[in-house]
């Protein structure tokens, strides 16, 4: 069976090396070919406030053109479990099959996230007390998924418990985490490992009660390791205060070190107020907020999943500032097409999706529209893919500079053909291929195998010397 290998398996080795050289790659994943993978994508809901929904081939093509290589399908516990009033619904499972298949056909891998939606008899207090074997019933719901996808290599992992709560329990967050949450994670992973030893296990921390946030971060700290393999730390960040974005991520980074697990941000991006869609000044605030968050993600080299890949059929009233939503499309339908571009242009920024070799660092500079990537090439691992998003970020064309010697350019007037501006005698510019349908630059072979390479993508069309 092909494996996706979590980068945490070699994290200790990396931390022992020079931090300046390796600090930005410790959160990466590795695919079955050993390429460094940066996961990015969207939460894909199977329902919204208006009912059941589904996504089709065009929706997945749109995801790819927005930079997605991962989807996180949000499971409804009420449709895959035997909690009171619930049952496992075969029609729902078949829909999951279709979403996984459509993702695979588009080049997107899948993670499943279990939510407690639809399980009307579920309560967090009774769950932690394990009343009526609630923890066993929850585990059995996961078994339905684990068994169904155990041999599907495009289903790479499971987000085991979404936003667990304390609510009215007379216990501290540390006690709940150490005595209940971590042991339950270990129980789930042990059970899942009987179906596959190569899946990833995404783990979150306790979602704190309203008014009990730490520095405006609603997620409690985890202080005890999860003593199991293939763990990925998957915190959510909906940080609304700009000065606290970086401290929140620094805290997550320390927790990641303690867990010996890479970070994959499971959800991010403060909800958008309905009023922002008609206000330039409010949109500028979102641009500033989202840009800063994205910069920190890139500096740390973490993957990130944005909620939600939805249109806006209904707004929420849970924020004091008015009606809001996590949906990234404005359309009043489940599968949207009209983007909230003041956030999606930042979500869908250029980045290295998979690198044959070691990804040393990367950063997209929003002000100059320049992507800088540093890699140590290893052509034995296959082709590399860089998401460029030329249609949204480089309508004026772009230039690819690989080191100082190889320069190629793509004009929007050239129908997707890369032109060679400069190339050394022993280089093969045809190894660089522009895929206009997926908005990806594919590097079949790096020109300097085994060496460190600086790749830059910048706006405009370079002129031959």
C-alpha positions in Angstrom: 0.0 0.0 0.0 1.2 3.5 -0.8 1.9 5.7 2.2 1.6 9.3 3.1 4.3 9.8 5.7 4.0 12.5 8.3 6.9 14.8 8.5 6.9 14.4 12.3 8.7 11.0 11.8 11.8 13.0 11.0 11.1 16.0 13.1 13.7 15.2 15.8 16.4 15.1 13.2 15.4 18.4 11.7 15.3 20.1 15.1 18.8 19.0 15.8 20.0 20.8 12.7 20.6 24.5 12.1 17.3 26.3 12.8 17.9 28.9 10.2 18.1 26.3 7.5 15.3 24.0 8.6 12.8 25.9 10.8 10.4 26.4 7.9 10.0 22.8 6.8 9.2 20.9 10.0 5.5 21.2 9.4 5.5 19.5 6.0 4.1 16.2 4.9 5.6 13.6 2.5 3.7 11.8 -0.1 4.3 8.2 -1.3 7.1 9.4 -3.6 8.8 11.3 -0.8 8.0 14.7 -2.1 7.5 17.5 0.4 3.8 18.4 0.3 2.1 21.6 1.6 -1.6 20.8 2.1 -4.1 23.6 1.2 -7.7 23.4 0.5 -11.2 23.8 1.9 -13.7 22.3 4.3 -16.3 20.6 2.1 -19.7 20.5 3.9 -22.2 17.7 3.2 -25.0 19.9 4.6 -25.7 23.5 5.4 -28.4 25.3 7.4 -30.8 24.7 4.4 -30.3 21.0 4.0 -28.1 18.4 2.2 -25.7 19.5 -0.5 -23.3 18.0 -3.0 -20.5 19.2 -5.2 -19.7 18.1 -8.8 -16.9 18.0 -11.2 -17.0 21.7 -12.0 -16.8 22.6 -8.3 -13.7 20.4 -7.9 -12.1 22.0 -11.0 -12.8 25.4 -9.4 -11.1 24.2 -6.2 -8.0 23.1 -8.1 -7.8 26.5 -9.8 -8.1 28.1 -6.3 -5.0 26.1 -5.2 -6.6 23.1 -3.4 -4.7 19.9 -3.2 -6.7 18.7 -0.1 -10.3 18.7 0.9 -11.6 18.1 4.4 -15.1 16.6 4.2 -17.2 17.4 7.2 -19.0 14.3 8.4 -22.3 14.4 10.2 -22.3 12.1 13.2 -26.1 11.7 12.9 -25.8 10.0 9.6 -22.9 7.6 10.4 -23.7 6.5 13.9 -26.2 4.7 16.1 -26.8 7.5 18.6 -30.4 7.7 19.7 -32.6 8.7 16.7 -29.7 8.1 14.3 -28.6 5.4 11.9 -25.9 4.7 9.4 -27.3 6.0 6.1 -26.1 4.1 3.0 -27.2 7.0 0.7 -25.0 9.3 2.7 -22.0 7.0 2.5 -22.5 6.8 -1.3 -22.4 10.6 -1.4 -19.1 10.5 0.5 -17.8 8.1 -2.1 -18.7 10.5 -4.9 -17.0 13.4 -3.2 -13.8 11.4 -2.6 -13.9 10.2 -6.3 -14.4 13.6 -7.7 -11.6 14.9 -5.5 -9.3 12.1 -6.7 -10.1 12.8 -10.4 -9.3 16.5 -9.9 -6.0 15.7 -8.1 -7.3 16.4 -4.6 -6.7 14.2 -1.5 -9.3 13.8 1.2 -9.4 14.1 5.0 -12.6 13.3 6.9 -13.6 15.4 9.9 -16.1 14.1 12.3 -18.6 16.7 13.7 -21.5 16.0 16.1 -24.1 17.6 13.8 -27.3 15.6 13.4 -26.8 13.5 16.5 -29.5 15.1 18.6 -28.9 12.9 21.6 -25.3 13.9 21.8 -24.0 16.0 24.7 -20.3 16.7 25.5 -20.8 16.3 29.3 -22.4 12.9 28.9 -19.9 12.0 26.3 -16.9 12.5 28.6 -18.7 10.7 31.3 -19.2 7.9 28.7 -22.9 7.6 29.6 -24.6 4.8 27.7 -21.3 3.9 26.1 -21.3 7.2 24.2 -17.6 7.0 23.5 -17.9 3.5 22.1 -20.8 4.6 19.8 -18.7 7.5 18.5 -15.8 5.1 17.8 -18.2 2.8 16.0 -19.2 5.7 13.8 -15.6 6.2 12.8 -15.2 2.4 12.1 -17.8 2.8 9.4 -15.5 5.3 7.7 -12.2 3.5 8.5 -13.4 0.3 7.0 -14.8 1.9 3.9 -11.7 3.8 3.0 -8.9 1.7 4.5 -7.5 0.9 1.1 -8.2 4.2 -0.6 -4.8 6.0 -0.8 -6.5 9.3 -1.7 -8.2 9.3 1.7 -5.1 10.3 3.7 -6.4 11.0 7.2 -9.0 11.6 9.8 -9.7 14.7 11.9 -10.9 12.7 14.9 -12.8 15.0 17.2 -14.0 18.4 15.9 -13.9 21.2 18.5 -14.4 19.2 21.7 -16.2 21.1 24.4 -16.1 21.3 28.3 -19.3 23.3 28.7 -20.7 22.9 32.3 -18.2 20.3 33.5 -16.6 21.2 36.8 -13.1 20.6 35.6 -10.2 22.6 34.3 -9.3 22.6 30.6 -5.9 21.0 31.5 -7.6 18.2 33.4 -10.1 17.6 30.6 -7.4 17.5 28.1 -5.0 15.3 30.0 -7.5 12.9 31.6 -10.1 12.6 28.9 -9.2 14.0 25.5 -5.7 12.7 25.1 -6.6 9.1 26.3 -9.6 9.1 24.0 -7.4 10.2 21.0 -5.1 7.3 21.8 -8.0 4.9 22.0 -9.3 6.1 18.6 -5.9 5.8 16.9 -5.4 2.3 18.3 -8.7 1.3 16.8 -8.1 3.0 13.5 -4.7 1.4 13.1 -6.3 -2.0 12.8 -7.7 -0.8 9.4 -4.6 1.0 8.1 -1.1 1.9 9.4 -0.6 4.7 6.9 -3.4 7.2 7.6 -2.9 10.6 9.3 -4.6 11.4 12.6 -5.5 15.0 13.0 -6.0 16.1 16.6 -7.5 19.4 17.9 -7.7 20.9 21.4 -10.7 21.8 23.6 -12.9 24.6 22.2 -13.2 26.9 25.3 -16.4 28.4 26.6 -17.5 31.9 25.5 -15.6 34.5 27.5 -12.8 32.2 28.5 -10.4 32.7 25.5 -6.7 33.1 26.0 -5.5 36.2 24.3 -8.6 36.1 22.1 -7.8 32.5 21.1 -10.7 30.2 21.8 -8.7 27.0 21.8 -7.2 25.6 25.0 -3.5 24.6 25.2 -2.5 21.0 25.0 0.3 20.0 27.4 0.4 16.3 27.2 1.7 14.2 24.2 -0.5 11.9 22.3 1.7 8.8 22.4 0.8 7.4 19.0 2.3 7.5 15.5 1.1 9.6 12.5 -0.4 12.4 14.7 -0.9 15.8 13.0 -1.7 18.8 15.2 -4.7 20.4 13.6 -5.6 23.6 15.5 -8.2 26.1 14.3 -7.4 29.8 14.2 -10.2 32.3 13.9 -8.1 35.0 15.6 -10.0 38.3 15.3 -7.2 40.6 16.8 -4.4 41.4 14.3 -1.7 41.7 17.0 -2.5 38.3 18.4 -2.2 36.3 15.2 1.5 35.7 15.5 1.5 34.9 19.3 -1.3 32.4 18.7 0.7 30.7 15.9 3.9 30.7 18.1 1.9 28.9 20.8 0.7 26.4 18.3 4.3 25.9 17.2 5.4 25.1 20.8 2.6 22.7 21.2 3.6 21.0 17.9 7.1 20.5 19.3 5.7 19.0 22.4 3.5 16.6 20.4 6.3 15.9 18.0 3.7 16.4 15.2 3.5 18.8 12.3 0.9 21.5 12.1 -1.9 21.5 9.6 -4.3 24.4 10.3 -7.7 22.6 10.3 -9.7 25.7 9.8 -8.9 29.4 9.6 -10.1 32.9 8.7 -12.3 35.1 10.8 -15.9 35.0 9.5 -17.0 37.7 7.0 -19.7 40.0 8.0 -22.6 40.5 5.6 -21.9 44.2 5.6 -18.4 43.7 4.3 -19.6 42.6 0.9 -20.8 46.2 0.3 -18.1 48.1 2.1 -14.7 48.9 0.7 -13.4 50.0 4.1 -14.5 46.8 5.7 -13.0 44.7 2.9 -9.6 46.5 3.4 -9.7 45.4 7.0 -10.2 41.8 6.0 -7.4 42.1 3.4 -5.0 43.3 6.1 -6.1 40.6 8.6 -6.0 37.7 6.1 -2.8 38.8 4.5 -1.0 38.9 7.9 -2.3 35.4 8.7 -1.2 34.1 5.4 2.3 35.5 5.8 2.7 33.8 9.1 1.5 30.5 7.6 4.0 30.8 4.8 6.9 31.7 7.2 6.2 28.6 9.2 5.6 26.4 6.2 2.2 25.1 7.5 -0.6 23.8 5.5 -4.1 25.3 5.9 -7.7 24.5 5.3 -10.3 27.3 4.8 -13.9 27.0 5.8 -16.2 26.8 3.9 -16.3 26.0 0.1 -19.9 27.2 0.1 -22.3 29.8 -1.2 -24.2 31.9 1.3 -27.7 30.5 1.5 -28.0 31.6 5.1 -26.0 34.0 7.5 -25.3 33.4 11.2 -26.0 35.7 14.1 -23.3 34.5 16.5 -21.1 37.6 16.3 -22.0 40.9 18.0 -21.2 42.9 14.8 -24.1 41.5 12.8 -24.8 38.7 10.4 -21.8 36.7 9.2 -20.6 33.6 7.4 -17.6 31.4 6.8 -18.6 30.8 3.2 -16.2 32.1 0.6 -18.8 32.7 -2.1 -21.5 35.3 -2.1 -24.1 33.3 -4.2 -27.4 32.5 -2.4 -26.9 28.8 -3.3 -24.9 25.9 -1.8 -22.3 25.6 -4.5 -21.2 29.1 -5.1 -19.2 30.7 -7.9 -19.1 34.4 -7.1 -16.0 34.8 -4.8 -15.5 37.1 -2.0 -12.3 38.2 -3.7 -11.2 40.4 -0.8 -10.5 37.1 1.0 -10.1 34.5 -1.8 -7.3 36.3 -3.5 -5.3 35.8 -0.3 -6.5 32.3 0.4 -5.6 31.3 -3.2 -2.1 32.8 -3.2 0.8 31.1 -5.1 2.7 28.4 -3.2 4.7 25.2 -3.7 2.2 22.3 -3.6 4.6 19.4 -3.9 8.4 19.5 -4.2 10.7 16.7 -5.3 13.4 17.2 -2.7 13.4 19.3 0.5 11.4 22.5 0.7 13.6 24.9 2.7 11.3 27.9 2.7 8.7 29.7 0.7 6.9 33.1 0.9 4.4 34.9 -1.3 4.9 38.6 -1.0 1.5 40.2 -1.5 2.7 43.7 -2.1 5.0 42.8 -5.0 3.1 39.6 -6.1 6.4 37.7 -5.9 6.7 34.0 -4.8 10.1 32.9 -3.5 10.8 29.2 -3.0 14.0 27.6 -1.8 14.5 23.9 -2.4 17.1 21.2 -2.3 16.4 19.2 -5.4 16.0 15.5 -5.6 14.8 14.4 -9.1 14.5 10.8 -8.0 11.2 11.8 -6.3 9.5 12.8 -9.5 7.9 16.0 -10.7 7.2 19.2 -8.6 4.1 21.4 -8.7 3.9 25.0 -7.9 0.5 26.7 -7.8 0.8 30.1 -9.5 -2.8 31.3 -9.9 -1.8 33.4 -13.0 -5.4 34.2 -13.8 -5.9 36.1 -10.6 -2.4 37.2 -9.6 -0.5 37.6 -12.9 -3.0 38.8 -15.6 0.0 40.8 -16.9 2.1 37.6 -17.3 4.8 36.2 -15.1 8.5 35.3 -15.1 10.0 32.2 -13.7 13.7 32.5 -12.5 15.4 29.3 -11.5 18.7 30.4 -10.0 20.6 33.0 -12.0 20.8 31.1 -15.3 17.4 29.8 -16.3 14.6 32.3 -17.0 11.3 31.6 -18.6 8.2 33.8 -19.1 4.5 33.3 -19.7 2.6 36.0 -21.6 -1.2 35.9 -21.4 -1.1 36.3 -25.2 0.9 33.1 -25.7 -2.0 30.6 -25.1 -0.2 29.1 -22.1 3.2 28.6 -23.8 6.3 29.3 -21.7 9.0 31.2 -23.6 12.7 30.8 -22.8 14.4 34.1 -22.0 17.7 32.7 -20.8 19.1 29.2 -20.3 22.5 27.6 -19.7 23.9 25.2 -22.2 23.2 22.1 -20.1 19.7 23.0 -19.0 16.4 21.6 -20.3 13.8 24.4 -20.3 11.2 22.0 -21.6 11.2 20.4 -18.1 9.1 23.4 -17.1 5.5 23.1 -18.2 2.6 25.5 -17.6 -0.8 23.9 -17.0 -3.3 26.6 -17.7 -6.3 24.4 -16.7 -5.0 23.8 -13.1 -2.9 27.1 -12.9 0.2 25.0 -11.9 3.8 25.2 -13.0 5.0 21.6 -13.3 8.7 21.0 -13.0 9.5 17.6 -14.5 13.2 17.7 -13.5 15.1 20.3 -11.6 18.2 21.6 -13.5 20.6 21.2 -10.6 19.8 17.8 -9.0 21.0 17.5 -5.4 21.7 21.2 -5.1 19.9 24.1 -3.4 17.8 26.1 -5.9 16.2 29.5 -5.5 13.0 29.7 -7.6 11.2 33.0 -8.0 7.9 33.8 -9.8 7.4 37.5 -10.4 4.8 39.6 -12.3 5.5 40.8 -15.8 7.2 39.5 -19.0 11.0 39.3 -19.0 12.8 40.4 -22.1 15.6 38.4 -23.7 19.1 39.9 -23.1 
